[in-house]
């Protein structure tokens, strides 16, 4: 059985994706009793292994590192009545495409890296090559799936009059998609080597620094650490936090502790043995939303001293004493009112007793007058 024929590779100018195409073997074009498909393998230089694809189509699109050799091999698979139900596989036909690495090795840019700040804009920077002739100028082209053709950097970053980076706005940055970049340079003296990069921008996010860290002491001498997020486009559930604690003991020694949490609050251990405790917080993308990411800058230190804890405890004690005194005062006043009410009813010289004596006197005087009249 013959392998596929007319294998070829096309570069559409997308700085990485290549189209692999082939035709069915001429000896099998009129075959109707069996189904035919193809076994395609290409060497994935990003993962350093062969990737296997089985398809009925006669083309396939794959991402390659254009600075390295492109290796593709393909065979025919046949199964049906003509093979008695057994799947047969032809030998491979193979194609190797050498990289277009013109120019000295040392003329390639160095130190390339990108940072997607707060999901608002991305900056990609590089260092000039060791063998860069002067004068020379760098150019960056990029492509992603929402573009028809590659385009040049929308806004270059300059250092001493030389292009050392490119700034991209959020509108041109689709996530979870290959973002391909090519950096080359031109010089009237020599051809310089191009550099190709492919990245997914959600893995290069750097959140903004946390601005405010709040500390709240409880009567049991524990500290509640809370922080506020800056106003940015990163969803809260996509962040994790690292809290660093610095503790100063009686002897002035420093003890550092770090905790990673998904919550926006942390309860610290007791202040016992510490004269002063300080905290700072930073954040990064959680693995639920990205494979990796950059830590934000640290927040400012927020500190709480042991005297502040004592003051909190002292205030709590004083407030408790005041409340207790108020309750006792109200209780005493209520007893006094009850005692005064009973005094008016029972004591012989009380107001009620005097009123009763006066009533008896009036009654006796009235009886005396009636007696005299009858006489």
C-alpha positions as CSV (number, residue, x, y, z in Angstrom):
1,X,0.0,0.0,0.0
2,X,1.4,3.4,-1.0
3,X,1.8,6.4,1.3
4,X,0.2,9.8,0.5
5,X,1.7,11.9,-2.3
6,X,2.6,15.5,-3.0
7,X,3.2,16.4,0.6
8,X,3.9,20.1,1.1
9,X,4.0,22.8,3.8
10,X,2.6,26.4,3.3
11,X,3.4,29.4,5.5
12,X,0.5,31.9,5.5
13,X,2.6,34.5,7.2
14,X,1.1,34.1,10.7
15,X,4.5,33.7,12.4
16,X,4.1,30.1,13.5
17,X,1.0,28.3,12.1
18,X,1.8,26.2,9.0
19,X,-0.5,24.3,6.6
20,X,0.5,20.7,5.9
21,X,-1.2,19.3,2.8
22,X,-1.0,16.1,0.7
23,X,-3.0,14.0,-1.8
24,X,-4.2,10.4,-1.8
25,X,-1.9,7.9,-3.4
26,X,-2.7,7.5,-7.1
27,X,-2.9,3.7,-6.7
28,X,-5.9,4.0,-4.3
29,X,-7.9,6.8,-5.9
30,X,-10.5,4.5,-7.5
31,X,-10.9,2.3,-4.4
32,X,-14.5,2.0,-3.2
33,X,-14.6,-1.1,-1.0
34,X,-12.6,0.4,1.8
35,X,-12.5,3.7,3.7
36,X,-9.3,5.7,3.7
37,X,-7.8,8.1,6.2
38,X,-4.4,9.4,7.2
39,X,-2.0,9.1,10.1
40,X,-0.1,12.4,10.5
41,X,2.8,13.0,12.9
42,X,4.7,16.2,13.4
43,X,7.4,17.0,15.9
44,X,6.2,19.5,18.5
45,X,9.3,21.5,19.4
46,X,7.5,23.3,22.3
47,X,6.9,20.0,24.0
48,X,9.8,18.0,22.5
49,X,7.7,15.1,21.4
50,X,5.8,13.8,18.3
51,X,2.1,14.8,18.1
52,X,-0.2,12.3,16.3
53,X,-3.3,13.2,14.3
54,X,-5.7,10.9,12.5
55,X,-7.9,12.5,9.9
56,X,-9.9,11.9,6.7
57,X,-8.9,15.4,5.4
58,X,-5.9,16.0,3.2
59,X,-4.6,19.0,5.1
60,X,-3.9,20.0,8.7
61,X,-2.9,23.3,10.4
62,X,-0.3,23.2,13.3
63,X,1.8,25.7,15.3
64,X,5.5,25.5,14.9
65,X,8.6,27.3,16.2
66,X,10.0,28.8,13.0
67,X,13.5,29.0,14.5
68,X,13.7,25.2,14.5
69,X,13.4,22.4,12.0
70,X,9.9,21.5,10.9
71,X,9.5,17.7,10.7
72,X,6.4,16.0,9.3
73,X,5.6,12.4,8.3
74,X,2.3,10.9,7.1
75,X,1.0,7.5,6.1
76,X,-2.2,6.0,4.6
77,X,-4.7,4.0,6.7
78,X,-7.0,1.6,4.9
79,X,-9.9,-0.5,6.3
80,X,-12.9,-2.3,4.9
81,X,-13.9,-5.2,2.7
82,X,-10.8,-4.9,0.7
83,X,-8.7,-5.6,3.8
84,X,-11.1,-8.2,5.4
85,X,-11.9,-5.6,8.1
86,X,-8.3,-5.2,9.2
87,X,-6.8,-1.7,9.2
88,X,-3.7,-1.5,7.2
89,X,-1.0,1.2,7.4
90,X,1.3,2.3,4.7
91,X,5.0,3.3,5.2
92,X,5.6,6.9,6.1
93,X,6.4,9.7,3.6
94,X,8.4,12.4,5.4
95,X,9.2,16.1,4.8
96,X,11.7,18.3,6.7
97,X,11.7,22.0,6.4
98,X,14.9,23.7,7.6
99,X,14.6,27.0,9.6
100,X,15.4,30.2,7.9
101,X,18.1,31.2,10.4
102,X,20.1,33.7,8.4
103,X,22.6,35.9,10.2
104,X,25.0,35.2,13.0
105,X,23.7,33.4,16.2
106,X,24.7,36.3,18.4
107,X,22.7,38.8,16.4
108,X,19.4,37.5,17.8
109,X,17.7,39.6,20.5
110,X,18.1,38.6,24.1
111,X,16.1,38.7,27.3
112,X,12.6,38.8,25.6
113,X,9.7,38.9,28.0
114,X,6.1,40.1,28.3
115,X,3.9,41.4,31.1
116,X,0.1,41.9,30.9
117,X,-0.5,44.6,33.4
118,X,-3.9,44.4,35.2
119,X,-5.3,42.9,32.0
120,X,-5.3,46.5,30.6
121,X,-2.2,46.6,28.5
122,X,0.8,44.4,27.7
123,X,4.5,45.4,27.3
124,X,7.0,43.1,25.6
125,X,10.6,44.1,26.0
126,X,14.0,42.8,24.8
127,X,17.7,43.5,25.1
128,X,19.9,44.3,22.1
129,X,22.0,41.5,20.7
130,X,25.7,41.0,21.6
131,X,26.8,41.2,17.9
132,X,24.5,44.1,16.8
133,X,26.2,46.3,14.3
134,X,25.4,50.0,14.4
135,X,23.4,51.5,13.2
136,X,20.5,48.9,13.3
137,X,16.8,49.0,14.1
138,X,14.5,46.4,15.5
139,X,11.0,45.7,14.3
140,X,8.2,43.6,15.9
141,X,5.4,41.9,14.1
142,X,2.5,40.0,15.8
143,X,-0.5,37.9,14.8
144,X,-3.4,36.1,16.6
145,X,-6.5,34.3,15.4
146,X,-8.6,37.5,15.1
147,X,-6.2,39.0,12.5
148,X,-6.1,38.2,8.8
149,X,-2.4,39.1,8.5
150,X,0.5,40.0,10.8
151,X,0.9,43.6,11.7
152,X,3.7,45.7,13.1
153,X,3.9,46.9,16.7
154,X,1.3,49.7,17.4
155,X,3.5,51.6,19.9
156,X,7.3,51.0,20.3
157,X,9.1,51.5,23.6
158,X,12.5,53.4,23.1
159,X,15.6,53.5,25.2
160,X,18.4,55.9,24.1
161,X,16.8,56.2,20.7
162,X,16.7,52.4,20.2
163,X,13.6,50.3,20.1
164,X,13.6,47.9,23.1
165,X,10.0,47.0,23.5
166,X,6.4,47.2,22.3
167,X,3.2,48.2,24.1
168,X,-0.2,46.6,23.2
169,X,-3.6,47.8,24.2
170,X,-6.2,45.4,25.7
171,X,-8.4,45.5,22.5
172,X,-5.7,43.6,20.6
173,X,-5.1,40.9,23.2
174,X,-7.3,37.8,23.0
175,X,-6.9,35.3,25.8
176,X,-6.5,31.6,25.5
177,X,-5.1,31.9,22.0
178,X,-1.7,31.7,20.5
179,X,-0.2,35.2,20.3
180,X,2.8,35.0,17.9
181,X,5.6,37.5,17.7
182,X,8.6,37.9,15.4
183,X,11.4,40.4,16.2
184,X,14.0,41.1,13.5
185,X,16.4,43.9,12.9
186,X,17.8,45.5,9.9
187,X,21.3,46.8,9.2
188,X,23.0,48.1,6.1
189,X,26.1,46.0,6.9
190,X,24.7,42.5,7.7
191,X,21.6,40.4,7.9
192,X,20.6,39.8,11.5
193,X,18.8,36.7,12.8
194,X,15.0,36.8,13.5
195,X,13.5,35.7,16.8
196,X,10.1,34.0,17.0
197,X,7.9,33.7,20.2
198,X,4.5,32.2,20.9
199,X,2.6,32.9,24.1
200,X,-0.9,33.0,25.6
201,X,-1.4,36.3,27.4
202,X,-3.5,35.0,30.3
203,X,-0.3,33.4,31.6
204,X,1.5,36.8,31.8
205,X,-0.9,38.8,33.9
206,X,0.5,41.0,36.7
207,X,-2.2,42.4,39.1
208,X,-2.0,45.9,40.5
209,X,-0.5,46.3,44.0
210,X,-3.0,46.1,46.9
211,X,-3.3,49.6,48.3
212,X,-4.7,49.2,51.8
213,X,-4.3,46.5,54.5
214,X,-6.6,46.8,57.6
215,X,-5.7,45.4,61.0
216,X,-8.3,44.8,63.7
217,X,-7.4,43.6,67.2
218,X,-9.8,41.5,69.3
219,X,-9.9,41.2,73.1
220,X,-8.3,37.8,72.9
221,X,-5.2,39.5,71.4
222,X,-5.7,38.1,67.9
223,X,-5.3,40.2,64.8
224,X,-7.8,40.2,61.9
225,X,-5.9,41.1,58.6
226,X,-8.1,42.3,55.7
227,X,-7.3,44.1,52.5
228,X,-9.0,45.9,49.6
229,X,-8.5,45.1,46.0
230,X,-7.7,47.8,43.5
231,X,-10.2,48.6,40.8
232,X,-9.0,46.4,37.9
233,X,-10.4,44.0,35.3
234,X,-9.2,40.8,37.0
235,X,-12.2,38.9,38.6
236,X,-11.8,38.3,42.3
237,X,-12.1,34.5,42.0
238,X,-9.1,34.5,39.7
239,X,-6.7,35.8,42.4
240,X,-4.8,34.2,45.2
241,X,-2.9,36.1,47.9
242,X,0.3,35.9,49.8
243,X,0.4,37.4,53.3
244,X,3.8,38.1,54.8
245,X,4.0,38.8,58.6
246,X,7.0,40.4,60.3
247,X,7.1,40.0,64.1
248,X,9.3,41.9,66.5
249,X,9.9,40.2,69.8
250,X,11.1,41.5,73.2
251,X,14.7,41.1,72.2
252,X,14.2,43.0,68.9
253,X,14.5,39.8,66.8
254,X,12.5,39.6,63.5
255,X,10.4,36.5,62.6
256,X,9.0,36.3,59.1
257,X,6.0,34.1,58.2
258,X,4.2,33.7,54.9
259,X,0.7,32.3,54.1
260,X,-1.0,31.8,50.8
261,X,-4.8,32.1,50.8
262,X,-7.7,32.4,48.4
263,X,-9.7,34.6,50.9
264,X,-9.4,38.3,51.4
265,X,-8.9,38.0,55.1
266,X,-6.6,36.2,57.5
267,X,-6.7,35.7,61.3
268,X,-3.2,36.1,62.7
269,X,-1.9,34.2,65.8
270,X,-1.9,35.8,69.2
271,X,0.3,38.8,69.9
272,X,1.8,37.1,72.9
273,X,5.6,37.5,72.9
274,X,5.5,40.1,70.1
275,X,5.9,43.8,70.7
276,X,5.0,44.7,67.2
277,X,3.5,42.8,64.2
278,X,3.5,44.0,60.6
279,X,1.8,42.7,57.5
280,X,1.9,43.2,53.8
281,X,0.0,41.4,50.9
282,X,0.5,40.7,47.2
283,X,-1.6,38.8,44.6
284,X,-1.3,36.8,41.4
285,X,-3.5,34.8,39.1
286,X,-4.9,31.6,40.5
287,X,-4.3,28.3,38.6
288,X,-8.1,28.1,38.0
289,X,-7.8,31.0,35.5
290,X,-4.2,30.7,34.2
291,X,-1.3,28.2,34.1
292,X,1.0,30.8,35.7
293,X,1.3,34.5,36.3
294,X,3.4,37.3,38.0
295,X,3.1,38.3,41.6
296,X,2.0,41.9,42.0
297,X,4.1,44.3,43.9
298,X,3.9,44.2,47.7
299,X,1.5,46.5,49.5
300,X,2.9,48.8,52.1
301,X,3.5,47.4,55.6
302,X,0.7,47.8,58.0
303,X,1.7,47.4,61.7
304,X,0.1,46.9,65.1
305,X,2.0,47.2,68.4
306,X,1.6,45.4,71.6
307,X,0.7,48.6,73.4
308,X,-2.2,49.1,71.0
309,X,-3.5,45.6,72.0
310,X,-3.2,46.5,75.7
311,X,-5.1,49.7,75.0
312,X,-7.8,47.8,73.3
313,X,-8.0,45.4,76.3
314,X,-7.9,48.3,78.7
315,X,-10.7,50.1,76.9
316,X,-12.8,46.9,77.0
317,X,-12.3,46.6,80.7
318,X,-13.2,50.2,81.4
319,X,-16.3,50.0,79.3
320,X,-17.3,46.8,81.2
321,X,-16.8,48.6,84.5
322,X,-18.9,51.6,83.4
323,X,-21.7,49.3,82.3
324,X,-21.6,47.4,85.5
325,X,-21.8,50.6,87.5
326,X,-24.8,51.8,85.5
327,X,-26.6,48.5,86.1
328,X,-25.9,48.7,89.8
329,X,-27.1,52.3,90.0
330,X,-30.3,51.4,88.2
331,X,-30.9,48.5,90.6
332,X,-30.2,50.7,93.6
333,X,-32.6,53.4,92.4
334,X,-35.3,50.7,91.9
335,X,-34.9,49.4,95.4
336,X,-35.0,53.0,96.8
337,X,-38.3,53.6,94.9
338,X,-39.8,50.4,96.3
339,X,-38.7,51.3,99.9
340,X,-40.2,54.8,99.7
341,X,-43.5,53.4,98.5
342,X,-43.7,51.0,101.4
343,X,-42.7,53.7,103.8
344,X,-45.7,55.8,102.8
345,X,-48.0,52.9,103.5
346,X,-46.7,51.5,106.8
347,X,-44.8,54.2,108.8
348,X,-47.0,55.9,111.6
349,X,-45.8,59.4,110.7
350,X,-46.0,58.8,107.0
351,X,-48.2,60.9,104.7
352,X,-50.8,58.2,104.4
353,X,-51.1,57.8,108.2
354,X,-51.5,61.5,108.6
355,X,-54.3,61.6,106.1
356,X,-56.1,58.7,107.9
357,X,-55.9,60.5,111.3
358,X,-57.2,63.7,109.8
359,X,-60.2,61.8,108.3
360,X,-61.0,60.3,111.7
361,X,-60.9,63.7,113.4
362,X,-63.4,65.1,111.0
363,X,-65.7,62.2,111.6
364,X,-65.6,62.6,115.4
365,X,-66.2,66.3,115.2
366,X,-69.3,65.8,113.0
367,X,-70.7,63.2,115.5
368,X,-70.2,65.7,118.4
369,X,-72.1,68.4,116.7
370,X,-75.1,66.2,116.0
371,X,-75.2,65.1,119.6
372,X,-75.4,68.7,120.8
373,X,-78.2,69.5,118.4
374,X,-80.3,66.6,119.6
375,X,-80.0,67.9,123.2
